[in-house]
C-alpha cells in the first residue's frame, strides 16, 4: 500500500498536464501512486498522459460529470494512507510530498495537511500568500483555521493532503456543487479536525490560465449553501467572518452579471460588521462601473498588485 495517493481530475489540459505529471514524478518522496481521472476531455490530454509509463500511474476516462465526481472516483480507487490533490495545470516542488509526510508525522491528529504555496498571476507576477496570526516560519497546528484564512486561504487544492480515514467521517466532495466544492470540503474537515500547516512553500497555483474555472460566470453555477452552517457560525466568529467573505464575493459576482436577487440575498446574510466601507461603496455602484473596476483589478494582478476589498 502506497503512503500517498496523488489525485488529479483532468479536463482539457493537454498544454499543462505533462508538466504537472513531471513535477509529481520528480518527487524526492517516492512511495506514492498517481490516479488521473479524465473527466471527458475532448482535446489531446489523454495522449499526453499515456506518454508516461511509470507503473505508479493509473489513468481512467469517464463521461464528463464534473470535478467533484472525478475526484470522488479517484478517492474510491485510491490505496494510499494520505490523499494529496493537485489540479491538472499546477506544479509541485520536488520536496512537496516529503514536506506533507513530515507534517503528518509531526501532527498525527490533523485532518487537513497544508503546504505553503505561491500563486502565479502571470509570467512576471507571483504572489506569496500570508495568513493572519500564522508567521511564515511557523509549522504545526493552526489555532484558528477560519480566522487565519480571511485574507488568503490556508487550504489551496493543489497544496493539501488528507488522511484517508477523514473521508469516512466527513464524506467526499459534494457533486451537487459546480463552485466552492474545494472550500466546502475543507470547511467540513476543519470543523471536525485540527488543520496543520507547513512553513515550506512547495506548490504553485497557476491563476493566469485563461480557462480557469474561477474566471467563468456564476449565474448558472451551484455554490455551497452557507446557511447550512448557521448554528456553527453563532459560536464561531472566525467561521462567520470566513463565510461572510464568500457571501460578499459571490454577491458581487452575481451583481456583476445582473442577478440582483441572489446578490441581495447573499449580501443581507453577511453580518454588518463583516462588510467594510469599500464593499458598501461597490454595492452602491452600477454594474457597468463594477465591470470596469474588475478589468482594472485583473490588470493590477498581472502587475503583481493585489487588492482585497473584503477586509
C-alpha positions as a Markdown table, in Angstrom:
| # | Residue | x | y | z |
|---|---|---|---|---|
| 1 | Unk | 0.0 | 0.0 | 0.0 |
| 2 | Unk | 1.4 | 3.4 | -1.0 |
| 3 | Unk | 1.8 | 6.2 | 1.5 |
| 4 | Unk | 0.3 | 8.8 | -0.8 |
| 5 | Unk | -2.4 | 8.6 | -3.5 |
| 6 | Unk | -2.0 | 11.6 | -5.7 |
| 7 | Unk | -5.3 | 12.6 | -7.2 |
| 8 | Unk | -5.8 | 14.6 | -10.4 |
| 9 | Unk | -9.1 | 15.5 | -12.0 |
| 10 | Unk | -8.3 | 16.2 | -15.7 |
| 11 | Unk | -10.4 | 18.1 | -18.2 |
| 12 | Unk | -8.9 | 19.6 | -21.4 |
| 13 | Unk | -5.4 | 20.5 | -20.1 |
| 14 | Unk | -3.2 | 19.0 | -22.8 |
| 15 | Unk | -0.9 | 22.0 | -22.7 |
| 16 | Unk | -0.3 | 21.6 | -19.0 |
| 17 | Unk | -0.9 | 18.1 | -17.7 |
| 18 | Unk | 2.6 | 16.9 | -18.9 |
| 19 | Unk | 4.4 | 19.4 | -16.8 |
| 20 | Unk | 2.2 | 18.7 | -13.9 |
| 21 | Unk | 2.9 | 15.0 | -14.0 |
| 22 | Unk | 6.6 | 15.7 | -14.5 |
| 23 | Unk | 6.6 | 17.7 | -11.2 |
| 24 | Unk | 4.9 | 14.7 | -9.5 |
| 25 | Unk | 7.3 | 12.0 | -10.7 |
| 26 | Unk | 10.3 | 14.2 | -9.7 |
| 27 | Unk | 9.3 | 13.9 | -6.0 |
| 28 | Unk | 12.0 | 13.0 | -3.6 |
| 29 | Unk | 9.4 | 11.0 | -1.6 |
| 30 | Unk | 8.7 | 8.1 | -3.9 |
| 31 | Unk | 6.2 | 5.9 | -2.1 |
| 32 | Unk | 3.1 | 7.1 | -4.0 |
| 33 | Unk | 0.6 | 6.3 | -6.7 |
| 34 | Unk | -1.0 | 8.7 | -9.2 |
| 35 | Unk | -4.6 | 8.5 | -10.2 |
| 36 | Unk | -5.7 | 10.6 | -13.1 |
| 37 | Unk | -9.4 | 10.7 | -13.8 |
| 38 | Unk | -10.1 | 12.2 | -17.2 |
| 39 | Unk | -13.5 | 13.9 | -16.9 |
| 40 | Unk | -14.4 | 13.5 | -20.6 |
| 41 | Unk | -11.6 | 15.6 | -22.2 |
| 42 | Unk | -12.0 | 16.4 | -25.8 |
| 43 | Unk | -8.5 | 17.6 | -26.6 |
| 44 | Unk | -5.2 | 15.7 | -26.5 |
| 45 | Unk | -4.9 | 15.3 | -22.8 |
| 46 | Unk | -5.3 | 11.5 | -22.9 |
| 47 | Unk | -2.4 | 11.2 | -25.4 |
| 48 | Unk | -0.1 | 13.3 | -23.2 |
| 49 | Unk | -0.9 | 11.2 | -20.0 |
| 50 | Unk | -0.3 | 8.0 | -21.9 |
| 51 | Unk | 3.3 | 9.1 | -22.8 |
| 52 | Unk | 4.1 | 8.5 | -19.1 |
| 53 | Unk | 4.9 | 4.8 | -18.5 |
| 54 | Unk | 5.6 | 4.9 | -14.7 |
| 55 | Unk | 3.8 | 1.9 | -13.2 |
| 56 | Unk | 2.6 | 4.1 | -10.3 |
| 57 | Unk | 0.2 | 5.9 | -12.7 |
| 58 | Unk | -3.4 | 4.9 | -13.2 |
| 59 | Unk | -5.5 | 6.6 | -15.9 |
| 60 | Unk | -9.3 | 6.3 | -16.2 |
| 61 | Unk | -11.6 | 8.2 | -18.6 |
| 62 | Unk | -15.2 | 8.8 | -17.6 |
| 63 | Unk | -18.1 | 10.7 | -19.1 |
| 64 | Unk | -18.0 | 14.4 | -18.2 |
| 65 | Unk | -19.5 | 14.6 | -14.7 |
| 66 | Unk | -17.7 | 17.5 | -13.0 |
| 67 | Unk | -14.5 | 17.9 | -11.0 |
| 68 | Unk | -16.1 | 16.6 | -7.7 |
| 69 | Unk | -17.3 | 13.4 | -9.3 |
| 70 | Unk | -13.9 | 12.8 | -10.9 |
| 71 | Unk | -12.1 | 13.4 | -7.6 |
| 72 | Unk | -14.5 | 11.1 | -5.8 |
| 73 | Unk | -13.9 | 8.4 | -8.3 |
| 74 | Unk | -10.2 | 8.8 | -7.7 |
| 75 | Unk | -10.8 | 8.6 | -3.9 |
| 76 | Unk | -12.7 | 5.3 | -4.5 |
| 77 | Unk | -9.7 | 3.8 | -6.3 |
| 78 | Unk | -7.0 | 5.2 | -4.0 |
| 79 | Unk | -5.0 | 2.8 | -1.9 |
| 80 | Unk | -2.8 | 5.4 | -0.1 |
| 81 | Unk | -2.9 | 6.4 | 3.5 |
| 82 | Unk | -2.8 | 10.0 | 2.6 |
| 83 | Unk | -4.6 | 11.6 | -0.4 |
| 84 | Unk | -2.8 | 14.5 | -2.0 |
| 85 | Unk | -4.5 | 16.7 | -4.6 |
| 86 | Unk | -3.2 | 18.7 | -7.5 |
| 87 | Unk | -5.0 | 20.4 | -10.3 |
| 88 | Unk | -4.0 | 19.3 | -13.8 |
| 89 | Unk | -2.4 | 22.7 | -14.5 |
| 90 | Unk | -0.5 | 23.3 | -11.3 |
| 91 | Unk | 3.0 | 22.4 | -10.1 |
| 92 | Unk | 4.8 | 20.8 | -7.1 |
| 93 | Unk | 8.4 | 21.4 | -6.0 |
| 94 | Unk | 10.4 | 18.1 | -5.7 |
| 95 | Unk | 10.0 | 18.1 | -1.8 |
| 96 | Unk | 6.2 | 18.6 | -1.7 |
| 97 | Unk | 5.2 | 15.1 | -0.7 |
| 98 | Unk | 8.1 | 14.8 | 1.7 |
| 99 | Unk | 7.1 | 18.0 | 3.4 |
| 100 | Unk | 3.5 | 16.9 | 3.7 |
| 101 | Unk | 4.6 | 13.5 | 5.1 |
| 102 | Unk | 6.7 | 15.1 | 7.8 |
| 103 | Unk | 3.9 | 17.4 | 8.6 |
| 104 | Unk | 1.6 | 14.4 | 9.1 |
| 105 | Unk | 4.1 | 12.6 | 11.3 |
| 106 | Unk | 4.6 | 15.7 | 13.5 |
| 107 | Unk | 0.8 | 16.4 | 13.7 |
| 108 | Unk | -0.9 | 13.0 | 13.6 |
| 109 | Unk | -4.3 | 14.4 | 14.7 |
| 110 | Unk | -4.6 | 16.8 | 11.8 |
| 111 | Unk | -7.4 | 16.0 | 9.3 |
| 112 | Unk | -6.0 | 18.5 | 6.7 |
| 113 | Unk | -2.3 | 19.0 | 5.9 |
| 114 | Unk | -1.4 | 22.2 | 4.1 |
| 115 | Unk | 1.8 | 23.2 | 2.4 |
| 116 | Unk | 2.6 | 26.9 | 1.7 |
| 117 | Unk | 2.1 | 27.8 | -1.9 |
| 118 | Unk | 2.6 | 30.6 | -4.4 |
| 119 | Unk | 0.1 | 32.0 | -6.9 |
| 120 | Unk | 1.2 | 32.6 | -10.4 |
| 121 | Unk | -0.8 | 35.6 | -11.8 |
| 122 | Unk | 1.3 | 35.9 | -15.0 |
| 123 | Unk | 4.7 | 35.0 | -16.3 |
| 124 | Unk | 6.2 | 38.0 | -14.4 |
| 125 | Unk | 3.9 | 38.2 | -11.4 |
| 126 | Unk | 3.8 | 35.8 | -8.4 |
| 127 | Unk | 2.0 | 36.2 | -5.1 |
| 128 | Unk | 3.2 | 34.6 | -1.8 |
| 129 | Unk | 0.1 | 34.4 | 0.4 |
| 130 | Unk | 0.4 | 35.1 | 4.1 |
| 131 | Unk | -2.0 | 34.1 | 6.8 |
| 132 | Unk | -3.3 | 36.0 | 9.8 |
| 133 | Unk | -1.6 | 35.1 | 13.1 |
| 134 | Unk | 0.4 | 32.3 | 11.3 |
| 135 | Unk | 4.0 | 33.5 | 10.9 |
| 136 | Unk | 5.9 | 32.5 | 7.8 |
| 137 | Unk | 8.3 | 30.4 | 9.9 |
| 138 | Unk | 5.5 | 28.5 | 11.7 |
| 139 | Unk | 4.9 | 24.8 | 11.2 |
| 140 | Unk | 2.2 | 22.9 | 13.1 |
| 141 | Unk | -1.4 | 23.0 | 14.1 |
| 142 | Unk | -3.3 | 26.2 | 13.2 |
| 143 | Unk | -5.2 | 27.6 | 16.2 |
| 144 | Unk | -7.9 | 29.3 | 14.1 |
| 145 | Unk | -8.1 | 27.9 | 10.6 |
| 146 | Unk | -11.0 | 30.2 | 9.6 |
| 147 | Unk | -9.8 | 33.4 | 11.2 |
| 148 | Unk | -6.3 | 32.8 | 9.6 |
| 149 | Unk | -7.9 | 32.3 | 6.2 |
| 150 | Unk | -9.7 | 35.7 | 5.9 |
| 151 | Unk | -7.2 | 37.4 | 3.6 |
| 152 | Unk | -5.6 | 34.3 | 1.9 |
| 153 | Unk | -6.9 | 30.8 | 2.2 |
| 154 | Unk | -4.6 | 28.3 | 4.1 |
| 155 | Unk | -6.0 | 25.4 | 2.1 |
| 156 | Unk | -5.2 | 25.5 | -1.6 |
| 157 | Unk | -6.5 | 22.5 | -3.5 |
| 158 | Unk | -3.1 | 21.8 | -5.1 |
| 159 | Unk | -1.2 | 22.1 | -1.8 |
| 160 | Unk | -3.1 | 19.9 | 0.7 |
| 161 | Unk | -3.3 | 16.2 | 1.7 |
| 162 | Unk | -6.0 | 14.4 | 3.7 |
| 163 | Unk | -5.7 | 11.2 | 5.7 |
| 164 | Unk | -7.9 | 8.6 | 4.1 |
| 165 | Unk | -10.0 | 7.9 | 7.2 |
| 166 | Unk | -11.1 | 11.5 | 7.3 |
| 167 | Unk | -13.3 | 11.0 | 4.3 |
| 168 | Unk | -15.1 | 8.2 | 6.1 |
| 169 | Unk | -16.1 | 10.8 | 8.7 |
| 170 | Unk | -16.9 | 13.9 | 6.7 |
| 171 | Unk | -17.7 | 12.5 | 3.3 |
| 172 | Unk | -16.3 | 13.2 | -0.1 |
| 173 | Unk | -16.6 | 16.2 | -2.4 |
| 174 | Unk | -20.2 | 17.4 | -2.9 |
| 175 | Unk | -21.1 | 16.5 | -6.5 |
| 176 | Unk | -24.0 | 18.9 | -6.5 |
| 177 | Unk | -21.7 | 22.0 | -6.4 |
| 178 | Unk | -20.1 | 23.5 | -9.5 |
| 179 | Unk | -18.3 | 26.1 | -7.5 |
| 180 | Unk | -16.8 | 26.3 | -4.0 |
| 181 | Unk | -16.6 | 22.5 | -3.9 |
| 182 | Unk | -13.0 | 22.6 | -2.5 |
| 183 | Unk | -13.8 | 25.2 | 0.1 |
| 184 | Unk | -16.9 | 23.3 | 1.2 |
| 185 | Unk | -14.9 | 20.1 | 1.8 |
| 186 | Unk | -12.0 | 21.8 | 3.6 |
| 187 | Unk | -14.6 | 23.6 | 5.8 |
| 188 | Unk | -16.3 | 20.3 | 6.8 |
| 189 | Unk | -12.9 | 18.8 | 7.7 |
| 190 | Unk | -11.8 | 21.9 | 9.7 |
| 191 | Unk | -15.0 | 21.8 | 11.7 |
| 192 | Unk | -14.1 | 18.3 | 12.9 |
| 193 | Unk | -10.3 | 18.0 | 12.8 |
| 194 | Unk | -7.3 | 20.2 | 13.5 |
| 195 | Unk | -5.5 | 21.7 | 10.5 |
| 196 | Unk | -1.7 | 21.6 | 10.2 |
| 197 | Unk | 0.4 | 24.0 | 8.0 |
| 198 | Unk | 4.0 | 23.6 | 6.9 |
| 199 | Unk | 6.5 | 26.5 | 6.8 |
| 200 | Unk | 7.8 | 25.4 | 3.4 |
| 201 | Unk | 6.4 | 26.6 | 0.1 |
| 202 | Unk | 6.2 | 23.6 | -2.2 |
| 203 | Unk | 3.3 | 24.2 | -4.6 |
| 204 | Unk | 2.3 | 26.7 | -7.3 |
| 205 | Unk | -1.2 | 27.5 | -8.2 |
| 206 | Unk | -1.5 | 28.9 | -11.8 |
| 207 | Unk | -4.1 | 31.5 | -11.6 |
| 208 | Unk | -3.3 | 33.1 | -15.0 |
| 209 | Unk | -4.7 | 30.3 | -17.2 |
| 210 | Unk | -7.4 | 31.6 | -19.4 |
| 211 | Unk | -9.8 | 28.6 | -18.9 |
| 212 | Unk | -9.6 | 28.8 | -15.1 |
| 213 | Unk | -12.9 | 27.9 | -13.6 |
| 214 | Unk | -12.6 | 30.9 | -11.2 |
| 215 | Unk | -12.9 | 33.3 | -14.2 |
| 216 | Unk | -16.1 | 31.9 | -15.6 |
| 217 | Unk | -19.6 | 33.2 | -14.9 |
| 218 | Unk | -21.5 | 32.3 | -11.8 |
| 219 | Unk | -25.1 | 32.9 | -13.0 |
| 220 | Unk | -25.8 | 29.2 | -13.7 |
| 221 | Unk | -23.4 | 27.8 | -11.1 |
| 222 | Unk | -24.3 | 25.9 | -7.9 |
| 223 | Unk | -22.4 | 27.2 | -4.9 |
| 224 | Unk | -22.4 | 25.9 | -1.3 |
| 225 | Unk | -25.4 | 26.7 | 0.9 |
| 226 | Unk | -23.8 | 28.9 | 3.5 |
| 227 | Unk | -26.9 | 28.7 | 5.7 |
| 228 | Unk | -26.1 | 25.1 | 6.5 |
| 229 | Unk | -23.5 | 26.4 | 9.0 |
| 230 | Unk | -25.7 | 29.0 | 10.7 |
| 231 | Unk | -25.6 | 27.1 | 14.1 |
| 232 | Unk | -21.8 | 26.8 | 14.0 |
| 233 | Unk | -21.4 | 30.5 | 13.0 |
| 234 | Unk | -23.3 | 31.6 | 16.1 |
| 235 | Unk | -20.5 | 30.2 | 18.3 |
| 236 | Unk | -17.5 | 30.6 | 15.9 |
| 237 | Unk | -16.9 | 34.2 | 14.9 |
| 238 | Unk | -14.0 | 33.2 | 12.7 |
| 239 | Unk | -16.2 | 30.8 | 10.7 |
| 240 | Unk | -18.8 | 33.5 | 10.4 |
| 241 | Unk | -16.3 | 36.1 | 9.1 |
| 242 | Unk | -14.8 | 33.4 | 6.7 |
| 243 | Unk | -18.2 | 32.5 | 5.2 |
| 244 | Unk | -19.2 | 36.2 | 5.0 |
| 245 | Unk | -16.3 | 36.8 | 2.8 |
| 246 | Unk | -17.6 | 34.2 | 0.4 |
| 247 | Unk | -21.1 | 35.6 | 0.7 |
| 248 | Unk | -19.9 | 39.1 | -0.2 |
| 249 | Unk | -17.6 | 37.7 | -3.0 |
| 250 | Unk | -20.5 | 35.9 | -4.7 |
| 251 | Unk | -22.9 | 38.7 | -4.0 |
| 252 | Unk | -20.6 | 40.9 | -6.1 |
| 253 | Unk | -20.2 | 38.3 | -8.8 |
| 254 | Unk | -24.0 | 37.9 | -9.1 |
| 255 | Unk | -24.4 | 41.7 | -9.2 |
| 256 | Unk | -21.8 | 42.0 | -12.0 |
| 257 | Unk | -23.9 | 39.6 | -14.0 |
| 258 | Unk | -27.2 | 41.3 | -13.3 |
| 259 | Unk | -28.6 | 38.7 | -10.9 |
| 260 | Unk | -29.7 | 41.2 | -8.3 |
| 261 | Unk | -31.9 | 38.8 | -6.4 |
| 262 | Unk | -29.2 | 36.3 | -5.5 |
| 263 | Unk | -26.8 | 39.2 | -5.0 |
| 264 | Unk | -29.1 | 40.9 | -2.4 |
| 265 | Unk | -29.8 | 37.6 | -0.6 |
| 266 | Unk | -26.2 | 36.8 | 0.0 |
| 267 | Unk | -25.3 | 40.4 | 0.9 |
| 268 | Unk | -28.0 | 40.5 | 3.5 |
| 269 | Unk | -26.8 | 37.3 | 5.0 |
| 270 | Unk | -23.4 | 38.8 | 5.9 |
| 271 | Unk | -23.1 | 40.4 | 9.3 |
| 272 | Unk | -22.8 | 44.2 | 9.0 |
| 273 | Unk | -19.5 | 44.2 | 11.0 |
| 274 | Unk | -18.0 | 42.0 | 8.3 |
| 275 | Unk | -18.9 | 44.3 | 5.5 |
| 276 | Unk | -16.3 | 47.1 | 5.2 |
| 277 | Unk | -16.9 | 50.5 | 3.7 |
| 278 | Unk | -15.2 | 49.6 | 0.4 |
| 279 | Unk | -17.7 | 46.8 | -0.1 |
| 280 | Unk | -20.6 | 49.0 | 0.7 |
| 281 | Unk | -19.3 | 51.5 | -1.8 |
| 282 | Unk | -19.1 | 48.8 | -4.5 |
| 283 | Unk | -22.6 | 47.8 | -3.9 |
| 284 | Unk | -23.8 | 51.3 | -4.4 |
| 285 | Unk | -22.3 | 51.4 | -7.9 |
| 286 | Unk | -23.9 | 50.4 | -11.2 |
| 287 | Unk | -22.9 | 47.0 | -12.6 |
| 288 | Unk | -21.3 | 48.7 | -15.6 |
| 289 | Unk | -18.9 | 50.5 | -13.3 |
| 290 | Unk | -18.2 | 47.3 | -11.3 |
| 291 | Unk | -17.2 | 45.6 | -14.6 |
| 292 | Unk | -14.7 | 48.3 | -15.4 |
| 293 | Unk | -13.2 | 48.1 | -11.9 |
| 294 | Unk | -13.0 | 44.4 | -12.3 |
| 295 | Unk | -11.0 | 44.7 | -15.5 |
| 296 | Unk | -8.7 | 47.2 | -13.8 |
| 297 | Unk | -8.2 | 44.8 | -10.8 |
| 298 | Unk | -7.2 | 42.0 | -13.2 |
| 299 | Unk | -4.7 | 44.3 | -14.9 |
| 300 | Unk | -3.2 | 45.1 | -11.5 |
| 301 | Unk | -3.0 | 41.4 | -10.7 |
| 302 | Unk | -0.9 | 40.9 | -13.8 |
| 303 | Unk | 1.4 | 43.6 | -12.5 |
| 304 | Unk | 1.7 | 41.8 | -9.2 |
| 305 | Unk | -0.5 | 44.3 | -7.3 |
| 306 | Unk | -3.3 | 42.5 | -5.3 |
| 307 | Unk | -6.2 | 44.4 | -3.9 |
| 308 | Unk | -8.7 | 42.9 | -1.4 |
| 309 | Unk | -12.0 | 44.5 | -0.9 |
| 310 | Unk | -13.2 | 42.1 | 1.7 |
| 311 | Unk | -11.0 | 43.1 | 4.7 |
